[in-house]
């Protein structure tokens, strides 16, 4: 283990084993964890960048013990200690992803082969065992969805699931909505028609990032639930048809909903969302809510529609889906920005009654990350 400074004190090189990493003086000073820079209770920064001298440099840097790097910053004449573990966890001197459409390493992409290993947990066990609860939430983060069994068969039971990690996101549909499929329906929404894989509410900005579907009745034949990993589908499109991937990620689609009195929702977002560095951040796909596309140049519109069709064919490919039947007291929670859901056709007698609601995944991710940070620190 060794540490070296550049002659001008602007660059620090840290060598730990075979790993060598460089850090800039201004980055280190701005990210100091001392009580003058950060509130010891909540970790929030107490100073602005304007409070740090523009000519900041490191006069000395020395290892103290096995986990402390002590840096003397000038012209403030301030000694600040850094945890080596913290520095290793925040290295930015590393190769950046070169391929567009990459995903975070903590995410596991999947297709139909996951059907034999679904992330399933028992609701009663989760309520009584916080460790099992955390393990299930970690799987929801990793795979983008999770299934629960052995829940109460009662109206509004879905709220107890959201209470495990966060809060209901209320919409114009209310705190929750009903999904009924019955014989002799009085409304087309209650028919047994198959529904194509889609993300919900693409016309909202921000879109509800978590969705929960909770089964209360299931005596009908058919109507199985299906899930598709939109990230796997997007990467498949990228690998098979790079030009199509580029079109769907470069141009905005339009989505709208105005099916209720006093409600007019619309947004323009790409079907495949990318961060500035090419990270795959989301998928919006819903043929029922798609509005007229007017943000694609005339010269690209024909190819855009070809890309739209091809992406839909990938999403409809049985090799991409996991399918399962929800029994009363069972539910599925999924990331609505990543995982598309669908329903197989209903046939025969019987009924199918689910309740659904929305939540935001920042609360779920927060609970998982807080537990991980607690273990590290």
N, C-alpha and C positions, 0 to 999 in steps of 0.2 A: 504494500500500500504506500502510495506516495502522492505528493501534491507539489505542483510547480506553478509559478506565476510568470507571465510574459514580462518583458523589460519595462513596458509602460504601465503594468498593473491592471490592464484591461481584460486579460484572459487568464482564467485559472484552469489548469489541467489536473484532473483527478484520476489516479490510476488505482483501481481496486481489482486485484488478480489480473486477469487478462483483459479487463474492460477499461478502456480509457475514454474519458468524457471531458468536454470543454464547457465552461460557463463564462458568460460575460459579467463584468463587474456590475453594470447597471441592473441586470437581471437578478443577480444575487442580492443586491441591496434592496431592490423593490420587493423581493420575496422573502426577506428576513422574517424569522418567526419570533423575534425578541419582543418583550413587552412594550417597548417604545414604538414598534412598528405595527404590532398586532394586539388586539384585545385578547387577553388571556382567557376570557370567559367564552367568547363566541368565535374567535379567530378572524374577525373582520379587521381589515386594514385601517390603521389610525392616521396614516399620512397619505398625501397625494404625491404623484410623480413630481409635481412642481416643488415639493418640499425636499427632494433629493437633489443635491448639487449636480449640475450638468457635467461637470468635470470629475465625477466620482471615479476613484480608482482604488485598487487594493495595494496597501503598502506591504503587508505580510499575510501569510496564510500558513497555519500550522495545525497538525493533528494533535488532539488532546485525548488521550485514552484510546478506546477502540471504536467510538461512535461519534466523536465530535470533531468538527473542523472549525477552527477559530480564525476569523478574518478581521484584519484591521483596515477599516474603510477611512479613506481620506477624501476630501478635506474635513469631513465631520469629526475625525479623530475618534471613531467609535469602534469598539470591539464587539463583534457579533458571532455567536455560536450557531452552527448548522449541524443538524443530525445527518450523518452519512446515509442512514436508511432513507431519510426524506429526500436527500439529493439523488440517490439511486432511483427512487420512485418517480422523480420528476426530470429525468434526463431528456433534453431536447436535441442533443448532439448525436443524432442517429439517422440512418437512411429513411427518407420519407417514402410512403407508398407511391409507386409509379403507375399502377394500374387503376384507372377510374372504376369506381364501384366496389371499393374495398369496404370491409366491415370491421368493427371493433373485435379484438381477439377474444373477448369474453362472450361473444355471440356464437352459437352453433347453428349452422345452416342445415336444413333437412329437406327430405322429400318423403315419399310413401314408405321408405324403409323404417322410418321412425314409428310406424304403426304398432310394432311389437314392443316398443319401449316408451310409451307415452309418459310424460311427466304427470303422474297421478298421485294424489294424496287423499287421506281420510280426513274429512272435516272435523269430526270429533277429536281426532288425535291432534290436529293443528290447534284447536282451541285450548287443549290442555298441555301441549308441549311446544314451548317457544322455539326450541331448536329445530324441531320438525317443520314448524311454520316458516322459519328462515330458510331451510333447505328447499322448501317448495317455492317460495318467492324467488330464490336464486335460480331455480329452473325456469320460472316464468320469464325472468330476465334473459336467461341463456337461450331458450328455445322460442321465446315470444309468446308462449301460451302455457297454460297448465289446467288440468282437470281435477275436480274434487268430487268425491263420492260420500255417501252416508250423511248428507245434510238433511235438515228438517224439511218436511214436505208441507210447507205453509206459505200462505200469501205474504210476500215481502221478505222471505228468508234471504233473498239475494243481498239485502243490506248488511247482513252479518258477515258476508264474505268481504265486502269492501271495507268493513270495520277492522279487518285484520291488518290493513296497511294504510288506508287513506280515507278519501271522502267521495261522496257521490258528486258527479258533475251534472247538475240539472240543466235541461234544455227545454225547448218549447214542447217536447213530448212529455215533460214532467220529470219527476225524480226517477221513475222507471216507466217502461212501456210493456204492453202485452203482445205476445206472439202466439196466436191461436190458429190452429189448422183443424177444422172440424168437418163432418159430413154436412151436406146441404148448407154451405156457408151463405151468410147474408151479406158478405163483403168479399171483394176479390182478394183482399189481404189475407183472408182465411182459407184460400184455396190450397190445394196440394201440389201446385206447380213447383218444379225444380227452380232453384234460384242460383244464378251463376256466381262464382267466387267474386267477392267484392269487398271493399272497405266501406265502412259506414260513414255517413255525414261528410263526404268530401267537399261539400259546399260550405263548410264552416272553416273559419280561420281564427284561432287554431282548431284543428280537428280534434275531437275527443280521442285521446291516445290509448285508452283502455276500454274494452267492452266486456261485459259479463252477460252470459246467457244461462238462465237457471230453469231447470225442468221441474214442472209440477204435475203434469199428466203426460203419459206416453203409451196409449193403448192402440195407436194406429200402426199399420204395417208400412214401413218405409219412413221417409222423412229423416234419414240419418244426417248428422252434422258432418261437414267436411271443412278442413282447414288447409290452406296452402301458404307456404313460406314465400312471401313476396320478394324477399331478398334473394332467395335461391333462384326464383323465376327471373328476377332482374339480371342476375349474373349469367344465367343461361342465355338470356337475350343478348347480353353483351358479348358472350363468347361465340354465339351462333350468327348473330347479325349485328356487328358493331355499329353500322350506320343507323339501324333502327333504334338501338340503345341511345345513340347520340340524339336522335330526333325527339324521343320521348323524355329525355332528361334536359334538353336544351329549350324546348318550346313549352309554353304554358297551355294546359287544357283548361276548359271552363266547366264548372259544375254549378248547379242551381237547384233550389227547392222553394216553391211558392204554393204549396198544397194546402195551406191553412190561412184562415182569415188573419190578416195583420202580420203574416210571416213572409219575408222575401230574403232568402239567403243565397249568396253567390260568392264564388271565389275563383281565382285563376292561379293555378299551381301546376308544375309539371307532374305527369303521371309517375315519373321516377325522380325522386328528390335527391340531390347531391349537395354536400358541403363544398366550400370553396376549394378544398384540397382533394376532392374526388370521393370522399366518404359517402357511402350509400346511407341516406338518412330516413327515407320513407317512400312509401308507394301509395298512390291514390288511384283507385280503379273502381268505377261504378257506372256501368252502361246506363242504368235507369236514371241517374242523376246528371249525366253528361249533357252540357249545353252545346250550342253551336260553337265550334272551334274557330276563333277569329284572330288568334295570335300566331298563326303559322303562315309564313310567306306563301304566296301563290305557287312559287316554283318548288316548294317542299311539301305542299298539301297532299298530293297523291302518295308520295312516299310515307308521309306521316300516317295516313290511313292504313297503308300496308303494314307499318310498324305496329299500329294500334291493334290491327287484326292478328298479327303474328304473336304479340304479347298475350292477347286473349287466348290464343290457341295453346300457348305454353301453360297458362293458368288453368285451362280446362283439361290438360293432359293428366290422366289418372295416375301416372307415375309421380306426379308432383304432390298429390293429396294424401292426407291421413283422414280416415273416416271412422266414425264411432257413433254409437247410439247413446243418447242421454236418457237415463232412467229417472223417475221421480226422485228428487233429493240430490241429483247430480248437476254439476254446472261446469262451464268452461270459461276461463278468463284469458283474454288474449290482447296483444298489442295491436291496436287498430291502425297504427302507422306502418306496420310490417306484415302482419298476418291477415290474409283474406279468408272470409268464411263463406260457406255455401250450404245449400240444403238439397238433399236428394228428393225426388218426387214422392208425394204421398199417394197411397192407393188403398182401397179397401175401407172397412169400417173402423170406427174408433176416433180418438181425439188426440191432439198434441197441443199442449199448453206450456209455453215458456214465458218467463218474464226476463226482461233485459234492462240494463242500465249502463251508464258510462261513468268513467272516472279518469283521472290523469295519472300517467305513469311516473311523474316526478316523485310522487309520494312513495310509490313502491320502490323505485330505484333508491330513494333516500334511505328507506329502512334497510335495504340490503347493503348500501355503501356505509351507513353508519355502523352497522354490525362489523363489517370488514375493517373499517378504520379503528374501531375499538380494539379489535384483535391485534392490529399492527402496532398501535400506539400504547 
